[in-house]
Amino acid sequence: MSLNNLKICHVNLARGFSGGESQTLVLVDEQIRLGYDLTVIAKRNSPFAKRVAERDCELIEISNYFLSHAKRHTDQCICMHVHEGQALYWALIQFLVHGTPYIVTRRIDNPFKKKLLSQIAYSKASAIVGVSNRIKQIARAKFPAQYIVKVNDSPVCYATDSERSERIKKTYADKFLVIQAAKLYKHKGFDVSIEAARLLEDRNLGIQICLLGDGPEHAALLEQGRGLTNLSLVGKQTNMGDWFSAADLLIHPAHSEGMGSVILEASLAGLPVIGSNTGGIPDAIAEEKNGLLIPANDPIALAEAIIRMKDDLTLQSSIKLNRATFIEKFDIKHAAQQYQEIYDHCAT
């Protein structure tokens, strides 16, 4: 099917803006470049909607998934492409009322909800896409009759301002700067990073750990890290390119994770990474090619891996040599081609 004939409706009703919304925009941007005719359904006045409004596609803002089910929204669309939970229910209703098929991209490795509506919504989807092998495995176990495929997330390439990057470097001068960047949720493993910082502090190795992000665990994490001089909670940062440029290492010791797009983003920017061997993270880290995998919930292993990454020149050389080849397979061009094949499946 010609790309110019591809009319797709993306649906993302997230109130905030995090990895899933960033990934939706990466795909939208690539499909606009390819000449797709796109409609995007978004939460009214959400950060995601504001970003979509800057792009060359139709934006329809709605207040909740029960409303705004007009045939014209998806008329002539090959399918709807769902990117998060509330959007799934909007697509289900749109499908039942107006007949437009939909696919679902799932980015979390949590068990599927036992709610009847959720199970109906997934069972009616023309395809379920997991962004990692782990998510694909979970989906296949739950919905064995469904068409289930894997399409990896793709890294966002962030701009870098050399002056801002230099200011960060000067703030942590003579330090081996380690960053963790994510929403401050329990499952992201910030507690593990703080305990690793505690283990490292007395060894006087010149390692500084900065936690980037905001969220519901901020107060608890601040209390957990109280008194640690080698740890900083710096809040949400909008200039990630500058942090990637200034840092020496990214860590992501999550307790659970669908994939961890920040790992891909750091790798694309040239940073080595350390992540937990859980969920979809092993898809994003190839041992000694772009980083290291450690057991989940193991601050001792994290501390030792940070030291190794700092001191092992052979490992640093291996990552510099192999990182670009590894990360290339996550390029959005590959993902867009895979999604085109899935859309074609919906049309047959």
Secondary structure as UniProt FT lines:
FT   HELIX           3..5
FT   STRAND          7..12
FT   HELIX           19..34
FT   STRAND          37..43
FT   TURN            44..45
FT   HELIX           47..52
FT   TURN            53..54
FT   STRAND          58..62
FT   TURN            65..66
FT   HELIX           71..74
FT   TURN            75..76
FT   STRAND          79..82
FT   HELIX           85..98
FT   STRAND          102..106
FT   HELIX           116..124
FT   STRAND          127..130
FT   HELIX           133..142
FT   TURN            144..145
FT   STRAND          148..150
FT   HELIX           162..171
FT   TURN            172..174
FT   STRAND          176..181
FT   HELIX           186..188
FT   HELIX           190..201
FT   TURN            202..204
FT   STRAND          207..212
FT   TURN            216..217
FT   HELIX           218..224
FT   TURN            225..227
FT   TURN            229..230
FT   STRAND          231..235
FT   HELIX           240..246
FT   STRAND          249..252
FT   HELIX           261..269
FT   STRAND          273..276
FT   TURN            279..280
FT   HELIX           281..284
FT   TURN            288..290
FT   STRAND          291..294
FT   TURN            296..297
FT   HELIX           299..311
FT   HELIX           313..328
FT   TURN            329..330
FT   HELIX           332..347
//
